[in-house]
Amino acid sequence: MTLPEPHSQVTAAAVLLRTGGVVAFPTETVYGLGADISSPSAVRRIFEIKKRPADHPLIVHLAGSSGLQRWAQEVPEQAWHLAECFWPGPLTLVLRRSRHVPESVTGGQDTVGLRVPDHPVALALLNALGPEKALAAPSANRFGRISPTTAAHVREELGESVDMILDGGPCRVGLESTIVGFDGQMAVILRPGGIPLPALAEVLKGRVTLSGQEELAVRVPGALKSHYAPETPLELWPSGSLSPRALQLGAKGLRVAVIAWSDQQMDHAENKNIVYFSMPAEPAGYGRLLYGTLRRFDHERFDCLLVEAPPDNPGWMAIADRLQRASCAVQRDD
């Protein structure tokens, strides 16, 4: 089969979406699984394909910040300011939904998460749909599993269940968007992500805080205790405990992959059951590679993935969040 040129692919994808299709497309964060927000059957297919609970809301993707006036109401001044500074970009704003947003997209809530992706293919697709259209689009993977950062990840996980996959290359950020809600004059980070807290604080002159979603009584994507998880058990360990834990498991005959960011000496050269992988020691590079690395070692059928806990500073907050949730289901024998 001969693939059409990129412009023709976007046009074909837009036609599919207008007729109730489901299309996977690239963003700067991860690949999304998109449906026309105004098509109930297409939105329903997203939940079926992902095996996603019906009360778990979807993020709505817009072509530009002017869409806020159509898809949200009572937009606070801080939201407009953040949109001006960070859109297109990895920032999702949780606002009161307008009448144009169906409850099936919001999980029955009165709020909706909105963002403008910073990827040429995603923006071309949204513009091809037209000014009064938007895409409901969670990550293009099975619910609770590792998010996809390449078209190949989508293909291997969702296969023929998706009508079309637009290939825009590897995702530049590699972690999901930061989700921000509002409590009066205060912006509240409901999920850390591609925009770090210090950048938000600078724009809002400090009027931003990190909080659990309980305070705003709103559900947001990726906030379940266990999420972003590989099938291989993942354990998160501080730097000093990583090598002893690897040796303990290796001595039992288990195959162990050690994923570390620091330049520490790992005392396991003689143990062939242990494989060491070095990640970047700065958060942008680490985040870009995280999901692809977890997928790689998941496919290689290790018995356990041991991951070095990231540094405790704001720049690593999103990475720490993802790793904590990915490791949540593991029962350790320590």
Residue pairs with C-beta under 8 A, 6 or more apart in sequence:
3 9
4 12
6 121
7 124
9 164
9 166
10 121
10 124
10 125
10 128
10 166
11 128
12 164
13 23
13 25
13 125
13 128
13 164
13 166
14 125
14 128
14 129
16 22
16 23
16 163
16 164
17 23
17 34
17 35
17 36
17 39
17 42
17 125
17 129
17 135
18 36
18 129
20 36
20 39
20 41
20 42
21 35
21 42
21 163
21 164
22 33
22 34
22 35
22 42
22 45
22 46
22 49
22 162
22 163
23 33
23 34
23 35
23 125
23 162
23 163
23 164
23 165
23 166
24 31
24 32
24 33
24 34
24 140
24 148
24 151
24 154
24 158
24 162
24 164
24 165
24 166
25 31
25 32
25 34
25 121
25 122
25 125
25 135
25 137
25 165
25 166
25 168
26 32
26 119
26 121
26 122
26 151
26 166
26 167
26 168
26 169
26 171
27 61
27 117
27 118
27 119
27 122
27 171
28 88
28 89
28 90
28 117
28 118
28 119
28 171
28 172
28 173
28 194
29 90
29 117
29 171
29 173
29 174
29 175
29 176
29 177
29 193
29 194
30 139
30 140
30 147
30 148
30 149
30 171
30 174
30 175
30 176
30 291
31 139
31 140
31 147
31 148
31 149
31 150
31 151
31 153
31 154
31 171
32 61
32 117
32 122
32 135
32 137
32 138
32 139
32 140
33 46
33 49
33 50
33 137
33 138
33 139
33 140
33 154
33 158
33 162
34 61
34 125
34 135
34 136
34 137
35 42
35 43
35 45
35 46
35 135
35 136
35 137
36 42
36 129
36 133
36 134
36 135
36 136
37 43
37 60
37 100
37 101
37 102
37 105
37 133
37 134
37 135
37 136
38 100
38 102
38 133
40 102
40 104
43 58
43 102
43 104
43 105
43 136
44 104
46 52
46 58
46 136
46 137
46 138
47 53
47 54
49 158
49 161
49 162
50 138
50 141
50 142
50 143
51 142
51 143
52 138
52 143
53 143
54 104
54 107
55 107
55 108
55 219
56 107
56 143
56 219
56 221
57 105
57 106
57 107
57 109
57 111
57 112
57 113
57 219
57 220
57 221
58 105
58 106
58 107
58 113
58 136
58 137
58 138
58 221
59 92
59 113
59 114
59 115
59 136
59 137
59 138
59 177
59 221
60 71
60 101
60 105
60 112
60 113
60 114
60 115
60 134
60 135
60 136
60 137
61 114
61 115
61 116
61 117
61 122
61 126
61 134
61 135
61 136
61 137
62 68
62 71
62 114
62 115
62 116
62 126
62 134
63 116
63 123
63 126
63 127
63 129
63 131
63 134
64 87
64 116
65 80
65 83
65 84
65 87
65 116
67 114
67 116
67 131
67 134
68 75
68 79
68 80
68 83
68 93
68 95
68 114
69 75
70 98
70 100
70 132
71 97
71 98
71 100
71 101
71 112
71 114
71 134
72 79
72 93
72 95
72 96
72 97
72 98
72 112
72 114
73 95
73 96
73 97
73 98
74 95
74 96
75 95
76 95
76 182
78 182
78 185
78 187
78 204
78 207
79 93
79 95
79 182
81 203
81 204
82 91
82 93
82 180
82 187
82 200
82 203
82 204
83 91
83 93
83 116
85 203
86 195
86 199
86 203
87 115
87 116
87 118
88 116
88 117
88 118
88 119
88 123
89 115
89 116
89 118
89 194
89 195
90 115
90 118
90 173
90 175
90 176
90 177
90 178
90 193
90 194
90 195
91 115
91 177
91 178
91 180
91 193
91 194
91 195
92 113
92 114
92 115
92 177
92 178
92 179
92 180
92 191
92 193
93 113
93 114
93 115
93 180
93 181
94 111
94 112
94 113
94 114
94 179
94 180
94 181
94 182
94 190
94 216
94 218
94 220
95 111
95 112
95 114
95 182
96 110
96 111
96 112
97 106
97 109
97 110
97 111
97 112
101 112
103 109
105 112
105 136
106 112
107 219
109 218
109 219
111 181
111 218
113 179
113 220
113 221
115 177
116 123
117 123
117 126
118 172
119 168
119 171
119 172
120 168
121 166
121 168
122 168
125 135
125 166
126 133
126 134
126 135
129 135
138 221
139 147
139 148
139 176
140 148
140 153
140 154
140 157
140 158
140 162
140 165
141 147
141 148
141 153
141 154
141 157
141 158
142 157
142 158
144 224
144 226
144 227
144 228
144 229
145 157
145 228
145 229
145 230
145 231
146 153
146 228
146 229
146 230
146 291
146 294
146 295
146 298
146 326
147 176
147 228
147 291
148 154
148 157
148 291
149 170
149 171
149 174
149 288
149 291
149 292
150 169
150 170
150 171
150 292
151 165
151 166
151 167
151 168
153 291
153 292
153 295
154 162
154 165
155 165
170 288
170 292
171 288
172 288
173 194
173 287
173 288
174 287
174 288
174 289
174 290
174 291
174 292
175 193
175 194
175 287
175 290
175 291
175 318
175 319
175 322
176 191
176 193
176 194
176 221
176 222
176 318
177 191
177 193
177 194
177 195
178 189
178 191
178 192
178 193
178 194
178 195
178 196
178 200
178 318
179 189
179 190
179 191
179 193
179 220
179 221
179 222
180 187
180 188
180 189
180 190
180 200
180 208
181 187
181 188
181 190
181 213
181 216
181 218
181 220
182 188
183 215
183 216
185 207
186 207
186 208
186 209
187 200
187 204
187 207
187 208
187 209
188 208
188 209
188 210
188 211
188 215
188 216
189 197
189 200
189 208
189 209
189 210
189 211
190 211
190 213
190 216
190 218
190 220
190 223
191 220
191 221
191 222
191 223
191 321
192 210
192 317
192 318
192 321
193 318
194 287
194 318
196 314
196 315
196 317
196 318
197 208
197 210
197 314
197 317
198 314
198 315
200 208
201 207
201 208
210 317
213 219
213 220
213 223
222 228
222 325
224 325
225 325
225 328
226 325
226 326
226 328
226 329
227 322
227 325
227 326
227 328
228 291
228 322
228 325
228 326
229 325
229 326
229 327
229 328
229 329
230 294
230 295
230 297
230 298
230 305
230 326
231 298
232 297
232 298
232 301
232 302
232 303
232 304
232 305
233 303
233 304
233 305
233 329
233 330
234 294
234 304
234 305
234 307
234 323
234 326
234 327
234 330
235 245
235 304
235 305
235 306
235 307
235 327
235 330
235 332
236 307
236 309
236 323
236 324
236 327
237 245
237 306
237 307
237 308
237 309
238 308
238 309
239 260
239 262
239 264
239 308
239 309
242 258
242 260
242 264
242 266
242 306
242 308
243 258
243 264
243 265
243 266
243 267
243 268
245 306
245 334
246 256
246 258
246 266
246 268
246 271
246 274
246 306
247 267
247 268
247 271
247 274
249 256
249 273
249 303
249 304
249 306
250 256
250 268
250 271
250 273
250 274
251 271
253 273
254 273
254 303
254 304
255 273
255 275
255 301
255 302
255 303
255 304
256 273
256 274
256 275
256 302
256 303
256 304
256 305
256 306
257 275
257 277
257 297
257 300
257 302
257 304
257 305
257 306
258 266
258 268
258 274
258 275
258 276
258 277
258 306
258 308
259 277
259 279
259 293
259 294
259 297
259 305
259 306
259 307
259 308
260 266
260 276
260 277
260 278
260 279
260 307
260 308
261 278
261 279
261 280
261 281
261 286
261 308
261 310
262 281
262 308
263 281
266 274
266 276
268 274
268 276
275 302
277 293
277 297
279 285
279 286
279 289
279 290
279 293
280 286
280 289
283 310
283 315
283 316
283 318
283 319
286 310
286 316
286 319
287 318
287 319
290 319
290 322
290 323
294 305
294 326
297 305
298 305
307 323
307 327
309 320
309 323
310 316
310 319
310 320
310 323
312 320
